[in-house]
Amino acid sequence: MGGLLVACALQAQAQAVAPAVSSAAVCAGNGVLKDFFGRPLPGSPAMRCAGGATPLAVLAEGRALPLYAFGTGPYPITNFGGIPRECSKLMPAGTSCFTTNPADTPQSESATCGYPAVPSYILACDAFRCTAEIYSQACGSAYPDLSPDQVYSATTTPLNVAGAINGGADFASQSFASRLDFTANLDVAERIVRQGRTPVLGLGGLLMGSDGALRSTAAQDLGSAIAKYPSVFSAPGLAVVVYDEPFAGTEPLTLPRRVNGIRKSIALLNSRLPAATLGVVVAPVWSTDPLMVAAFEAILPGLQFVATDTYAQTLDAPTVDRTVSRARHFAAYMKIAHPSVDRWLVIQGFAPVFSALPNRWTPEQRALFAQLLNNLVDVASTDYAGVVVWGWSNAYELSDAYTGKFFPPALKQLYLSKSLGQ
């Protein structure tokens, strides 16, 4: 739902709005990294410094992982807007923001996701100290959770409405009612169940590698997760997103491997979780990419639902019309070609990435965004089984300033309509 379709735009915009950070910070020796609560991170990773001044590396898991000041590292971390967002949470008055590159770190038992995942170490520093966390993009979550005791601020709804929850703070900031909630974090999923909602699990990071193939340890890792989180995997109505936008940006030569990996994932999930409903999220370019439809059709057997995420990246009338048209087009195709497969619409809960920040919108821009949301809700009510609001509390690549939780009150009210469960 974050997806490859908008990643480049989101990353570019995130860099533009990221807070300025310097590369200098005082540190001494190879001190053990401490988290927000002053505790050593799991495994007691240490920070290596240059001349007692600048953090150079994190010493963890028997290796030295280079640290990069935000904006200076290699892809994919160079422009990833989630890094300064996490730094601002760790140390609001910090002057420096550093991270390791996930490409330097092997998959390991993750403190973030509840299953083995690739970790990054993020450090926020001032002139006196650094505060650190472990972050994994596989589940969009960090360890430690800075708000572990938060609960839902909104009521449940009988309608098929879902949000997206990555950590404790998201429970409180999601102000629209939901019946289900998407997460790729199994600890968060357990809390969703405990609070009376149904989890929609994103398990692509657990099952498949970045090369598109099923991981050699996928069956073992899934079995371990089921044993560790029995209330999640036995939850009534459990849904699983096998993969998010599996084919957007996929090169033709790697497409067969990705199709094969997803088909194996579906077979594994159907064998281990026969009561769960399985689906994928399809990028809205599916009908314009000449390779997309054939790949999409190849993975449909064994799936019970398909979602599509149609996002407006700019705020103008043609883009709004095109975004709504894509939602209608996808529904029309699925009604004819696969009428027995449920359709879900992922609705934009964040500001268009190439627009001004929401608190600076003109009356005309606010009206356009209202038109976009109202039209998508109308399409969803007639052509889709339910909606997912994505990016309200946390949009992986974006600064929080673009997310719905910081919309002006009049814009927030749009999501509290009867169509979204209030």
C-alpha positions in Angstrom: 0.0 0.0 0.0 3.0 2.2 0.4 4.3 0.5 -2.7 6.8 0.9 -5.5 4.5 3.1 -7.6 4.8 6.2 -5.4 8.1 5.3 -3.7 10.3 7.6 -5.8 8.0 10.5 -5.5 7.6 10.0 -1.8 11.3 9.7 -1.3 12.0 12.9 -3.3 9.4 14.8 -1.4 10.5 13.4 1.9 14.0 14.7 1.3 12.7 18.2 0.5 10.7 18.4 3.8 13.2 16.6 6.0 14.6 18.7 8.9 18.1 19.9 8.5 20.6 17.7 10.3 24.3 18.1 10.8 26.9 15.3 10.6 28.7 16.3 13.8 27.9 14.9 17.2 30.0 14.3 20.3 30.5 10.7 21.4 33.2 8.9 23.3 34.7 5.5 22.7 32.5 2.5 21.8 29.6 3.0 24.1 26.6 0.6 24.1 23.7 2.1 22.2 20.8 3.2 24.5 17.2 3.5 23.5 14.6 6.2 24.3 14.1 4.7 27.7 17.8 4.6 28.5 18.1 0.8 28.1 20.7 -1.0 26.0 19.3 -2.2 22.6 18.9 -6.0 22.3 22.3 -7.6 21.7 24.0 -4.5 23.2 25.2 -3.0 19.9 27.9 -0.4 20.4 28.7 2.8 18.6 32.2 3.4 17.1 33.3 7.0 16.9 35.9 9.0 15.0 38.2 10.8 17.3 35.5 11.0 19.9 33.4 13.3 17.7 31.4 11.7 14.9 29.6 8.3 15.0 31.2 6.1 12.3 29.7 2.6 12.8 27.5 0.3 14.8 29.2 -2.8 16.1 26.5 -5.5 16.1 26.2 -9.2 15.3 29.9 -9.5 14.9 30.4 -6.8 12.3 30.9 -3.1 11.9 27.9 -1.5 10.1 28.8 1.9 8.6 26.7 4.9 9.8 25.5 7.6 7.4 24.2 11.0 8.2 20.8 11.4 6.7 21.0 12.3 3.0 24.5 11.0 2.5 24.1 7.2 2.4 23.6 4.8 -0.5 20.2 3.8 -1.9 17.7 3.0 -0.4 18.4 5.1 2.7 19.6 8.3 1.0 16.2 10.0 0.7 14.1 7.8 2.9 11.9 10.2 4.8 11.2 7.8 7.6 14.7 8.3 8.9 14.4 11.9 10.1 10.8 11.2 11.2 12.2 8.4 13.5 15.1 10.7 14.7 12.6 13.5 15.6 10.7 11.0 17.8 13.9 9.7 19.5 15.3 13.2 20.2 13.1 16.2 19.2 15.9 18.7 19.8 18.6 16.5 18.2 21.1 18.0 15.8 22.2 14.9 13.9 20.5 11.9 12.4 22.4 8.7 11.4 21.4 5.3 10.1 23.0 2.1 9.0 22.1 0.8 5.5 19.8 -2.3 5.6 21.7 -3.7 2.7 24.7 -4.1 5.0 22.8 -6.2 7.5 21.6 -9.8 7.1 18.1 -10.9 8.1 18.0 -11.8 11.7 15.6 -12.5 14.5 13.8 -9.1 14.7 12.9 -7.2 17.7 10.7 -5.0 15.5 8.4 -7.2 13.4 7.9 -10.4 15.5 9.7 -12.5 12.8 13.2 -12.5 11.2 13.7 -9.3 9.3 16.4 -7.0 8.1 17.2 -4.3 10.8 18.5 -0.8 10.5 20.0 1.1 13.4 18.8 4.8 13.6 20.6 7.2 15.9 19.4 10.7 16.9 22.2 12.7 18.5 23.0 16.1 20.0 26.3 17.5 21.3 26.2 15.2 24.4 24.6 11.9 23.5 22.9 9.6 21.0 19.6 7.8 21.4 19.0 4.8 19.2 16.4 2.4 17.9 16.1 -0.6 15.6 13.9 0.0 12.6 12.7 -2.5 10.0 11.0 -1.4 6.8 9.6 -4.9 6.4 6.9 -4.0 9.0 7.3 -0.2 9.1 8.1 -0.4 12.8 10.7 0.4 15.3 12.0 -1.1 18.6 11.3 0.1 21.2 7.7 1.2 20.8 7.6 4.6 22.3 3.9 4.3 23.1 3.3 0.7 24.1 0.2 1.3 26.2 -1.9 3.3 23.7 -5.4 2.1 22.8 -7.9 2.9 20.1 -9.4 6.4 20.4 -12.2 5.6 17.9 -15.0 3.0 18.1 -15.5 -0.1 16.0 -17.8 -0.2 13.0 -19.8 -3.0 11.4 -18.6 -1.8 8.0 -15.6 -3.1 6.2 -13.2 -0.3 7.1 -9.6 -0.8 7.9 -6.7 1.5 8.8 -3.0 0.8 9.1 -1.3 0.4 12.5 2.5 0.2 12.9 3.0 1.0 16.6 1.3 2.1 19.7 0.9 5.8 18.8 -1.1 4.8 15.7 -3.9 3.3 17.9 -4.6 6.7 19.4 -4.1 8.8 16.3 -6.5 6.8 14.1 -9.6 8.9 14.7 -11.9 7.1 12.2 -13.7 4.0 13.2 -12.5 0.6 11.8 -13.5 -3.0 12.0 -10.1 -4.3 10.7 -6.6 -2.9 10.7 -3.7 -3.7 8.5 -0.2 -4.3 10.0 2.9 -6.2 9.1 4.0 -6.2 12.8 2.9 -9.3 14.7 3.2 -7.7 18.1 0.9 -4.9 16.9 -1.4 -7.5 15.4 -1.7 -9.2 18.8 -2.8 -5.8 20.3 -5.3 -5.3 17.5 -6.9 -8.6 18.4 -6.8 -7.8 22.1 -8.7 -4.6 21.4 -11.5 -6.2 19.5 -10.4 -5.6 15.9 -9.5 -8.1 13.1 -6.0 -8.0 11.8 -5.1 -7.8 8.1 -1.5 -9.2 8.1 1.1 -8.1 5.6 3.3 -11.2 5.4 5.3 -10.4 2.3 8.4 -9.5 4.4 8.2 -12.8 6.3 7.8 -15.1 3.3 9.7 -13.5 0.3 13.1 -12.0 -0.2 13.9 -8.9 -2.1 14.8 -11.0 -5.2 11.1 -12.1 -5.4 11.7 -15.7 -4.4 10.2 -17.6 -1.5 12.7 -17.6 1.3 14.3 -21.0 2.1 13.2 -20.5 5.7 9.7 -19.3 4.9 7.8 -22.4 6.1 9.9 -22.6 9.3 9.5 -18.9 10.0 5.8 -19.0 9.4 5.4 -22.0 11.7 7.4 -20.2 14.4 5.2 -17.1 14.0 2.0 -19.1 14.3 3.3 -20.8 17.4 4.4 -17.5 19.0 1.2 -15.5 18.2 -1.7 -18.0 18.4 -4.3 -15.4 19.1 -3.3 -13.6 15.9 -3.3 -16.6 13.5 -6.5 -18.0 15.0 -8.4 -14.7 15.0 -11.9 -15.0 13.4 -11.9 -13.3 10.0 -8.1 -13.1 9.8 -7.0 -11.7 6.4 -3.5 -11.9 4.9 -1.9 -9.6 2.3 0.5 -12.0 0.6 2.3 -9.2 -1.1 1.9 -5.4 -1.5 2.2 -4.3 -5.2 4.1 -7.4 -6.3 4.8 -6.4 -9.9 5.1 -2.6 -9.9 8.5 -1.8 -11.4 9.4 -5.4 -11.8 11.9 -6.1 -14.6 10.7 -8.5 -17.3 13.6 -10.9 -16.6 12.7 -11.2 -12.9 8.9 -11.4 -13.3 8.6 -15.2 -13.6 10.6 -15.6 -10.4 8.3 -13.2 -8.6 5.2 -14.8 -9.9 6.6 -18.2 -8.9 7.5 -16.9 -5.4 4.0 -15.5 -4.8 2.3 -18.7 -6.0 4.5 -20.7 -3.6 3.6 -18.2 -0.8 -0.1 -18.6 -1.5 0.2 -22.4 -1.4 2.1 -22.3 1.9 -0.4 -19.9 3.5 -3.4 -21.9 2.3 -1.9 -25.1 3.8 -1.0 -23.5 7.2 -3.9 -21.1 7.5 -6.9 -22.7 5.8 -9.4 -20.4 7.6 -7.7 -17.1 6.6 -8.6 -15.1 3.5 -5.7 -14.3 1.3 -5.2 -11.4 -1.1 -2.7 -9.0 -2.7 -2.6 -5.2 -3.3 -2.2 -4.4 -7.0 -0.7 -1.1 -8.2 -3.0 1.1 -10.2 -0.7 0.9 -13.2 -1.8 -2.7 -13.6 -3.8 -2.0 -16.8 -1.1 0.2 -18.5 1.9 -2.0 -17.8 2.0 -4.6 -20.7 3.3 -7.3 -18.3 1.1 -6.6 -15.3 -2.2 -8.3 -16.3 -0.6 -11.6 -17.2 1.4 -11.7 -14.0 -1.7 -10.7 -12.0 -3.8 -13.4 -13.6 -1.1 -16.0 -12.8 -1.3 -15.5 -9.0 -5.1 -15.1 -8.7 -5.8 -18.9 -8.0 -6.0 -19.4 -4.3 -6.8 -15.7 -3.5 -10.1 -14.5 -2.0 -9.6 -10.7 -2.3 -7.6 -8.1 -4.3 -7.1 -4.5 -3.3 -5.9 -1.6 -5.4 -4.4 1.7 -4.2 -5.2 4.7 -6.4 -3.4 7.7 -5.0 -3.3 11.3 -6.3 0.3 12.6 -6.3 -0.7 16.1 -7.2 -3.7 18.2 -6.3 -5.5 19.3 -9.5 -8.7 18.4 -11.2 -7.3 16.1 -14.0 -5.4 14.1 -11.4 -8.4 13.8 -9.1 -10.5 12.6 -12.1 -7.8 10.1 -13.2 -7.5 8.7 -9.7 -11.2 8.0 -9.4 -11.3 6.7 -12.9 -8.7 4.1 -12.1 -10.7 2.9 -9.2 -13.8 2.5 -11.4 -11.8 0.8 -14.1 -10.2 -1.8 -11.8 -13.6 -2.7 -10.3 -15.2 -3.1 -13.8 -12.4 -5.4 -14.9 -12.7 -7.6 -11.8 -16.5 -7.7 -11.9 -16.3 -9.2 -15.4 -13.1 -11.3 -15.2 -13.2 -12.5 -11.5 -16.7 -11.8 -10.0 -16.1 -14.3 -7.1 -13.0 -12.4 -5.8 -13.7 -9.6 -3.3 -12.5 -6.2 -4.2 -11.0 -3.7 -1.7 -10.1 -0.1 -2.4 -7.2 1.5 -0.6 -8.1 5.2 0.0 -5.5 7.9 0.4 -5.1 9.0 4.0 -2.2 11.4 3.3 -1.8 14.5 1.3 -0.7 14.3 -2.4 3.1 14.3 -2.2 3.7 17.0 -4.7 1.2 19.4 -3.2 1.7 21.9 -0.4 1.3 20.7 3.2 -2.4 20.4 4.1 -2.3 23.3 6.5 -1.3 25.5 3.6 -4.0 24.4 1.1 -6.2 27.1 -0.5 -10.0 26.7 -0.2 -9.9 25.5 -3.8 -7.4 22.8 -2.9 -9.3 21.7 0.1 -12.4 21.4 -2.1 -10.5 19.3 -4.6 -9.2 16.9 -1.9 -12.8 16.6 -0.5 -14.0 15.8 -4.0 -11.3 13.1 -4.3 -12.2 11.5 -1.1 -16.0 11.7 -1.5 -15.8 10.3 -5.1 -13.6 7.4 -3.9 -16.0 6.6 -1.1 -18.9 6.6 -3.5 -17.0 4.2 -5.8 -16.1 2.0 -2.8 -19.7 1.9 -1.6 -21.0 0.6 -5.0 -18.1 -1.4 -6.5 -15.9 -2.6 -3.6 -16.4 -4.9 -0.6 -14.5 -2.5 1.7 -11.9 0.2 2.1 -8.5 0.6 3.7 -7.3 4.1 4.7 -3.6 4.1 4.2 -1.1 6.8 5.4 -3.3 8.4 8.1 -1.0 7.7 11.0 2.2 6.8 9.3 3.3 6.9 5.6 6.5 4.9 5.5 8.4 7.2 3.1 6.9 10.5 4.1 7.3 13.1 6.8 4.4 12.9 9.3 3.4 16.5 8.2 1.7 14.8 5.2 -0.3 12.3 7.2 -4.0 12.5 7.9 -3.5 12.7 11.7 -2.2 16.2 11.1 -4.9 17.3 8.7 -6.8 20.5 9.7 -10.1 19.6 11.5 -12.3 20.2 8.5 -10.3 17.7 6.4 -10.2 15.1 9.2 -14.0 15.4 9.3 -14.2 14.0 5.8 -13.0 10.6 7.1 -15.6 10.5 9.8 -18.5 10.3 7.4 -21.0 7.5 7.7 -19.4 5.9 4.6 -16.2 5.3 6.7 -17.9 3.9 9.7 -19.1 6.8 11.9 
